[in-house]
C-alpha cells in the first residue's frame, strides 16, 4: 500500500466483504486489516544473510563493556 489509503474501498472491504462492525473496523490497525484481506506481502523476518551483513557493518568492539 502507498502512503495514502483509499478509505471508501477499505471500508467496503471491511464492512461488506469481511462483515465487520464499524467499531471492529476502526479498532484494527492497517496491518491487521491487510492480513484479514489476504495480503501476505510485507516486511519479512531477517534471514541469516541479513544478520551476517549487520554483523559485518556493525561489529562488536572488543574490550568495551556497557552498564546499560
C-alpha positions in Angstrom: 0.0 0.0 0.0 1.1 3.5 -0.6 1.2 6.3 2.0 -2.4 7.1 1.2 -5.4 5.0 2.0 -8.5 4.5 -0.2 -10.8 4.7 2.8 -14.1 4.1 0.9 -12.6 0.9 -0.7 -11.1 -0.2 2.6 -14.4 0.4 4.4 -16.3 -1.6 1.8 -13.9 -4.4 2.0 -14.0 -4.5 5.8 -17.7 -3.8 6.4 -19.2 -5.6 3.4 -16.5 -8.1 2.4 -15.4 -9.2 5.9 -18.7 -8.5 7.7 -17.0 -6.3 10.3 -19.0 -3.9 12.5 -17.9 -0.3 12.3 -16.3 -0.4 15.7 -14.4 -3.6 14.8 -13.2 -2.0 11.6 -11.9 1.2 13.3 -10.2 -0.8 16.0 -8.0 -2.6 13.5 -4.5 -1.4 12.6 -3.8 -1.1 8.9 -1.5 -4.2 9.1 -4.3 -6.2 10.7 -6.8 -5.2 8.0 -4.3 -6.1 5.3 -3.8 -9.5 6.8 -7.5 -10.1 7.1 -7.9 -9.1 3.5 -5.4 -11.7 2.5 -2.4 -9.6 1.8 0.7 -11.7 2.6 3.4 -9.3 1.5 5.1 -7.1 3.9 8.2 -7.0 6.0 9.8 -10.4 6.0 11.8 -11.7 9.0 15.5 -11.2 8.8 17.3 -14.2 7.3 20.8 -15.3 8.3 22.4 -13.4 5.4 20.8 -10.1 6.7 22.1 -10.8 10.2 25.6 -11.5 8.9 25.5 -8.3 6.9 24.6 -6.3 10.0 27.4 -8.0 12.0 29.9 -7.0 9.3 28.6 -3.5 9.2 28.5 -3.0 12.9 31.0 -5.4 14.6 31.1 -5.6 18.3 34.1 -3.7 19.8 36.4 -5.9 21.9 37.1 -4.8 25.4 34.2 -2.4 25.8 31.6 -3.0 28.4 28.4 -1.1 28.9 26.4 -0.8 32.1 23.2 -0.1 30.0 
